């Protein structure tokens, strides 16, 4: 990852106020070469041809049957592309990228899993503002900036904000000690699941169930007009039919319930993909009910209106 290829923004970072943070378990793949953008555009569901420097785009990698293999955030960095994906699919994703390179293309694929880390800070907008000493961070959606020796992107979620940071592994310890401070809480995976449920952010818990993008509310990451990519014909067919076999929903329950597959009292099969006890995500065939009952536990059902992958 060539930091020297990017001009740093003139900001500095001080010890921040009280906010929670989470260290992600994700994969990093770096592509370089004059054909890397063209090559990746053939493999994903979104059109990334017009990515500008330090812009990113969320997209999907699907198989020939249109099912999701991996979710990716692709960042343009100088003449390179940085791909952030799911660690569980890292090797499969890199194998697909490498196998699709034409003999006359200049594309180099590098594994950055043991070099880079993604860390997220979560707090109120005022708390996150304290993270920046010079002036409040203002950037458009999907725009990364360079602060000191790491990359940073801010996303607002109602009254809260989330800052994603990408840095080298050997920077994490000093960053937490010097920039975040000891008053801030490191979130467990279960606590991060609670943040995901609140912000409607899906994870590999949801992606791993052999799903079409439309079944999991990610059809906004599919561009049927961009040209051919694996799964395009299936996606076009599903759009024309307009009917889904499955749907991702959010639940709130009156008692704790674990993730897993269940049969409701009215014989509907559901798959709870993420649960933090009384709240979570689940997959189900299209339904009209507002409530479901599983072994005397009542689940109130809520639509997901703004589904994200990061």
Order of alpha helices (4+ residues) and beta strands (2+ residues): beta-beta-alpha-beta-beta-beta-alpha-beta-beta-alpha-beta-beta-beta-alpha-alpha-alpha-alpha-beta-beta-beta-beta-beta-beta
